[in-house]
Structures are given as C-alpha cells and as structure tokens.
Amino acid sequence: MIFSKGKNSAILTVISLFAAVFGSVAAFAEGEAGIISLRSQGHFFVGGETYEVEGNPNAGPFGAPGVAMQNQMFVGYQLVADPQHPYPLVLVHGGGGQATDWFSTPDNRDGWRDYFLAAGFDVYWIDRPGFGRSPTNSSYGELGPNTSSGLIKFLSASDFWPGDLDDMYDESLLNWLASSPPGPAASNDIAGSRLGLLLDRIGPAIVITHSAGGATGWLGNEASPDNVAGIIAIEAVGSNMLAEDSRGGMTFSPALPADFSGVEDADGCLMQAQGSVSELSNLTAKPVVLVGSDRGLTQALGLDCATKVLNQAGVDADFVYLPDLGFVGNGHFMMADTNSGEIAEVIIDIATNME
C-alpha cells in the first residue's frame, strides 16, 4: 500500500467543470464532484426471511393473515457509463445513520458517493437491517430512544463541520440528525450475513465501512471472503480483532484458545505471543486500510494497535492517519466536513491501489 502512518503521499485532485466555472457558489450548488454519467441505477433487497402470520381481525386489512418478512436489507446502486475500475465499491454506513450519509453533506454539497462515481467506480450502498429503507422489526427488540443533536454534536466534533456545533438547533446538525432512526436494529451477525449475500450476488468488490458499520464489513467478509477485494474501514468498530467483543466472529487458524489473554508489546498493544501466532484466515494477504482523524475516534478505537494486530495475523494492513496527509482537525463524520471532497480523493486513491 502507498499510504501508512508517518508517510506522506500526494493527494489526487479532481477539479470538475462545474466547480471551475461556479466555484464561488459551489457550497450550495452541488456538482462539485464532477460529471456523472450512468449506464444503470436501481435498488433491490437481499436476505428477506418470510414467516406465516395468523392475522388480527381487529386490524382490518392490515391484520390480514399471510406471510410477513424480516431481516431484509436494502441495496441501492448506480453503475457508471464508462467504468474505470475492476471492482465496484460497497458503502456501509455507521450506527446512527443510513446510506444517505454517503449521498450529500449536511450543507448540501456532493457526498462521497458522487465523488466515487465521478472517479469511474460502480457504487452500491446498503441500509443495514433496521436502518433507513431496511425496515425495523419487533424481533430486533423494543423501540429505542430518539437520537439527539447532542450525540451528533459529540461525534461531529471537527474544525471543519459546516455549521455551529454550539447551537443545538444548527441546521447542519438537524440535517444530519434527520436521518438517524431510533432503532431497534438487527444484530451485527444478521447485517454481516446480508452483506455477504450482496457480495455473492455482485461478485468481488471493495467494501468501505464507517463507524459501527465496521462490524458489518468484517462479518460480511467472513460470509463471502472470495468476493471482498479489499476493505477500507473508516474509524470502524471491530477493527481490533483481538478485542474480546470482536474476535469471536473472526476465523483464526489455528483457532484462538478459549482463554486467550494475549501479551502487551512495547506500545501497550495487546498482541498474540510470538511463536504461536494464529492467522485471520479470511483476511490473510487481503488489503485492509484503516482510516482515522485526529478529532474523531481514532484513539478510542485504538487504530494504531488494530493495524499491528492485523499485520501480525497475516493481513496486508495499513493505517492512514489524516493529519499525516495534512488534514488536521477533521472529525468522525469526515464525509460531512467542509473539506470532505479532498478526503474523498484520498479514499479514491486508496481504493485504486487495491486493484
């Protein structure tokens, strides 16, 4: 990989015709990503499970007996007219949002999806079961509390947030909040298996995950390892495969002992003991890039250690720390920040080098 912490690399710059002509009003004009030409677009669902219901005579036509469905996952896609890359991108959103996190920014600039399309990638995106267009279900649990602007403010902490983080009624905060469902959502196991079904259907792809969607990406790779060409995990949950809440879903060869405790290295990272290292079978030699920012959750998620754990287990892993590339002050929602277009070019460069 060309990116790693402590190494600088030139950032690809794409200047669209629209931006060149109307740059002074681009913040609210859209089209900053460049011209997009499609050969196809649409949506479908994967993984729906049916079960019979007896019906409720007191609920009128809504209570009619028949077959109900659960665990289905929505998939949207746009396929470019002139593909420039061998693998499509599959976008997996974070915990409190939905696929629209990739569509546009809270102040109406082009989202990362458009930058990926303009760069010639076919793009698929999902709403994890229980989020967005993938309906929630009583089998997932009870209705949760509504997300507040306070949580969005906490996760949005950035020098580049397109609004006033001190104002709980800030329009950008409310625009981001509007797509946050209360839950319940399906388990990571269900979401990961549905991602596997999507990958089985479309073939090899590069999976891009964010935040709590990280667990979906790792488990999707477990479900369909032959169809994951690489993973770009942006401040993604579950990146440290030796953490107790992560390693259970991963395939280690040989299997980790049930009483695994690990040893700390000089940096305080929990590692496998030298001489008895198990490999992550479904990630071995596969390119994986962890991406972090200085105002986001890089430290909380221990991405430095997570990268070392992955490499020790046979994964071709790198860590891209945005400040090392000159991006100082970005937050967890870097795809919403005012310099999100420039960071999108970094992600495009990473994906291109996985080909």
C-alpha positions in Angstrom: 0.0 0.0 0.0 1.2 3.5 -0.7 -0.3 5.0 2.5 0.8 4.4 6.0 1.2 6.5 9.1 4.2 8.7 9.0 4.4 8.6 5.2 3.2 11.4 3.0 1.6 10.9 -0.3 0.3 13.3 -3.0 -3.4 13.7 -2.8 -5.2 13.3 -6.1 -7.2 16.4 -7.1 -10.2 16.3 -9.4 -11.5 19.7 -10.5 -14.9 19.5 -12.2 -16.0 21.8 -14.9 -18.9 22.9 -12.7 -16.6 23.8 -9.8 -14.2 25.6 -12.1 -16.9 27.8 -13.5 -19.1 28.3 -10.5 -16.6 27.7 -7.7 -17.7 30.8 -5.8 -21.2 29.3 -5.1 -20.3 25.6 -5.0 -21.1 25.2 -1.4 -24.9 25.1 -2.2 -24.9 24.4 -5.9 -23.9 20.7 -5.9 -21.9 19.2 -8.8 -18.5 19.7 -7.1 -17.6 16.0 -7.6 -17.7 16.3 -11.4 -19.8 15.0 -14.2 -21.5 11.7 -13.6 -22.8 9.5 -16.5 -24.6 6.3 -15.6 -25.5 3.1 -17.6 -27.8 1.8 -14.9 -29.3 2.6 -11.5 -31.8 1.0 -9.2 -32.3 -1.0 -6.0 -33.2 -4.4 -4.6 -33.4 -6.3 -1.3 -31.4 -9.2 -0.1 -31.9 -11.7 2.7 -35.6 -11.4 3.4 -37.0 -14.2 5.6 -40.7 -15.0 5.4 -42.9 -16.4 8.1 -46.6 -17.0 8.4 -48.9 -14.8 10.4 -52.4 -15.7 11.5 -53.7 -12.2 11.3 -55.6 -9.8 13.6 -59.3 -9.4 12.8 -59.4 -6.2 14.7 -56.8 -4.5 12.5 -58.8 -4.5 9.3 -56.8 -5.1 6.1 -53.6 -4.5 7.9 -54.3 -7.6 10.0 -55.0 -10.0 7.2 -53.3 -13.4 7.5 -50.5 -14.2 5.2 -46.7 -14.0 5.1 -44.6 -11.4 6.8 -40.9 -10.6 6.3 -37.9 -9.8 8.4 -34.1 -9.3 8.2 -34.3 -8.0 4.6 -31.6 -5.5 3.6 -32.0 -2.6 1.1 -29.4 -2.2 -1.6 -29.2 0.8 -3.9 -26.8 1.1 -6.8 -25.5 3.4 -9.6 -23.3 2.0 -12.3 -21.2 4.4 -14.4 -21.4 4.5 -18.2 -17.6 4.1 -18.6 -16.2 2.1 -15.6 -12.6 2.9 -14.9 -12.0 0.3 -12.1 -12.3 -3.5 -11.9 -14.1 -3.6 -8.6 -17.3 -1.7 -7.5 -17.4 0.0 -4.1 -19.9 -1.1 -1.5 -20.7 1.6 1.1 -21.7 0.5 4.6 -23.0 3.3 6.8 -22.4 3.8 10.6 -24.6 3.1 13.6 -26.9 6.1 13.9 -27.5 6.9 10.2 -28.3 5.3 6.9 -27.0 5.2 3.4 -27.9 8.8 2.9 -24.7 9.6 4.9 -22.8 9.0 1.7 -25.2 10.9 -0.6 -24.6 14.6 0.4 -23.3 16.7 3.2 -25.5 18.5 5.8 -25.0 21.8 3.9 -26.0 20.2 0.5 -22.6 19.6 -1.1 -21.9 16.5 -3.0 -21.3 13.4 -0.9 -18.7 10.8 -1.2 -20.9 8.6 -3.4 -20.8 11.2 -6.1 -17.0 11.6 -5.9 -16.7 7.8 -6.3 -19.0 7.7 -9.3 -17.2 10.7 -10.9 -13.9 8.8 -10.5 -15.4 5.9 -12.5 -16.4 3.4 -9.8 -19.6 1.5 -9.9 -21.2 2.0 -6.4 -23.5 0.0 -4.3 -24.8 1.2 -0.9 -26.8 -0.5 1.8 -29.2 0.3 4.7 -28.3 -2.1 7.3 -31.3 -4.1 8.6 -33.3 -1.8 10.9 -32.0 1.4 9.4 -33.2 3.6 6.6 -35.1 1.7 3.9 -34.5 -1.7 5.6 -37.5 -1.8 8.0 -37.1 -2.4 11.6 -38.8 -5.4 13.2 -40.1 -6.3 16.6 -37.7 -9.3 16.6 -34.8 -6.8 16.9 -36.0 -5.6 20.2 -38.0 -2.7 21.7 -38.2 0.8 20.2 -35.2 2.8 21.4 -34.9 6.4 22.4 -34.6 9.0 19.7 -31.1 10.2 18.8 -30.5 13.8 19.9 -28.5 16.6 18.4 -26.2 16.3 21.4 -24.9 12.9 20.2 -24.5 14.3 16.7 -22.5 17.2 18.1 -20.3 14.8 20.1 -19.5 12.7 17.0 -19.3 15.7 14.7 -16.5 17.5 16.7 -14.4 19.0 14.0 -12.7 22.2 12.9 -14.4 21.7 9.5 -18.1 21.0 10.5 -20.3 23.0 8.2 -22.2 24.7 10.9 -22.3 25.9 14.5 -21.7 23.0 16.9 -22.6 25.1 19.9 -26.1 25.6 18.6 -28.3 22.6 19.2 -30.7 24.0 16.5 -27.9 24.4 14.0 -29.3 23.5 10.5 -26.4 21.2 9.7 -26.8 19.3 12.9 -30.5 18.9 12.3 -30.0 17.8 8.7 -27.6 15.0 9.9 -30.0 14.2 12.8 -33.0 13.8 10.5 -31.7 10.5 9.1 -31.0 8.9 12.5 -33.5 6.2 13.4 -34.2 5.2 17.0 -33.9 1.5 16.4 -34.1 -1.3 17.1 -31.7 -2.7 14.5 -30.7 -6.2 13.6 -27.6 -7.8 15.1 -24.2 -7.4 13.5 -24.4 -11.1 12.6 -27.6 -10.5 10.6 -26.2 -7.4 8.9 -22.9 -9.1 8.1 -24.7 -12.1 6.6 -26.8 -9.9 4.4 -23.7 -8.0 3.2 -22.3 -11.5 2.3 -25.4 -12.2 0.3 -25.0 -9.0 -1.6 -21.3 -9.8 -2.3 -22.3 -13.2 -3.5 -24.7 -11.6 -6.0 -22.4 -8.8 -7.4 -19.0 -10.5 -7.2 -15.7 -9.1 -6.0 -15.9 -5.6 -4.5 -14.1 -3.2 -2.3 -16.1 -2.6 0.9 -15.9 0.8 2.6 -17.3 0.9 6.1 -17.8 3.7 8.7 -18.1 3.6 12.5 -20.5 0.9 13.8 -20.8 -0.3 10.2 -17.3 -1.7 10.6 -18.6 -4.9 12.3 -20.9 -5.4 9.3 -18.0 -5.2 7.0 -15.7 -7.6 8.9 -18.6 -10.2 9.2 -19.6 -9.7 5.6 -16.0 -10.6 4.6 -16.4 -13.7 6.8 -19.6 -14.6 5.0 -18.2 -14.1 1.5 -14.4 -13.8 1.6 -13.8 -14.6 -2.0 -15.8 -11.6 -3.0 -14.0 -9.0 -0.9 -11.1 -7.5 -2.9 -10.3 -5.1 0.0 -11.7 -3.2 2.9 -11.4 0.5 3.7 -12.5 0.9 7.3 -13.1 4.5 8.4 -12.9 4.8 12.2 -14.7 1.4 12.1 -15.9 -0.6 15.1 -14.4 -4.0 15.4 -11.1 -3.1 13.8 -9.0 -4.6 16.6 -9.5 -8.3 16.0 -8.1 -9.4 19.4 -10.6 -7.3 21.4 -12.9 -9.6 23.3 -16.0 -8.2 21.5 -14.5 -8.6 18.0 -12.5 -11.8 17.8 -15.5 -14.2 18.3 -16.8 -13.6 14.8 -13.4 -13.9 13.1 -11.9 -17.1 11.7 -8.4 -17.6 13.2 -6.2 -20.5 12.1 -5.4 -22.2 14.3 -8.3 -21.2 16.5 -7.5 -18.9 19.4 -7.7 -20.6 22.8 -10.9 -20.0 24.7 -8.9 -18.4 27.5 -6.9 -16.2 25.2 -5.3 -13.3 27.0 -2.5 -12.0 24.8 0.6 -10.1 25.7 1.3 -6.4 25.6 4.1 -5.1 23.3 6.3 -2.0 24.0 3.5 0.3 22.8 0.9 -1.3 25.1 -0.9 -3.1 22.3 -2.4 -6.4 23.1 -0.8 -8.9 20.7 -0.5 -12.6 20.2 2.5 -14.2 21.7 5.4 -14.6 19.3 5.9 -18.2 18.2 2.2 -19.1 18.5 0.5 -16.7 16.1 -2.8 -17.5 14.5 -3.7 -16.0 11.2 -7.0 -14.4 10.2 -7.8 -17.0 7.5 -10.4 -14.9 5.6 -8.3 -11.8 5.6 -4.8 -13.3 5.0 -2.9 -11.2 2.5 -6.0 -9.1 1.8 -5.5 -5.3 1.6 -7.1 -3.5 4.5 -6.7 0.2 5.2 -7.9 1.7 8.5 -8.6 5.5 8.2 -8.6 7.8 11.2 -8.8 11.5 12.1 -7.4 13.5 15.0 -10.7 14.8 16.2 -12.6 11.6 15.7 -12.5 8.2 17.4 -9.0 7.1 16.3 -7.7 7.0 19.8 -10.8 5.5 21.3 -10.8 2.6 18.8 -7.0 2.1 19.1 -6.4 2.1 15.4 -2.7 2.1 15.7 -2.8 -1.2 17.7 -5.5 -2.6 15.5 -3.2 -2.2 12.5 -0.4 -4.1 14.2 -2.8 -6.8 15.3 -4.0 -7.3 11.7 -0.5 -7.4 10.3 0.7 -9.9 12.9 -2.3 -12.1 11.8 -1.2 -12.1 8.2 -3.3 -9.2 6.9 -1.9 -6.6 4.4 -3.0 -3.8 6.7 -2.1 -0.1 6.7 -3.3 2.9 8.8 -4.0 6.2 7.1 -3.9 8.9 9.7 -5.3 12.0 8.1 -3.0 14.6 9.8 -0.1 12.8 8.2 -1.5 13.8 4.9 -2.2 17.4 6.0 -5.8 17.0 7.2 -5.6 18.4 10.7 -8.8 19.0 12.7 -11.3 16.6 11.0 -13.8 14.6 13.0 -15.6 11.2 12.9 -18.0 12.4 10.3 -15.3 13.4 7.9 -17.6 12.8 4.9 -19.6 15.7 6.1 -16.8 18.2 6.8 -16.2 21.2 4.5 -13.1 19.5 3.1 -14.9 16.2 2.5 -14.2 16.4 -1.2 -10.5 16.4 -0.7 -10.7 13.5 1.7 -12.8 11.6 -0.8 -9.9 11.8 -3.2 -7.7 10.1 -0.5 -10.3 7.3 -0.3 -10.3 7.0 -4.1 -6.5 6.8 -4.1 -6.6 4.0 -1.5 -9.3 2.1 -3.4 -7.4 2.4 -6.7 -4.3 1.0 -5.1 -6.3 -2.1 -4.1 -6.9 -3.0 -7.7 
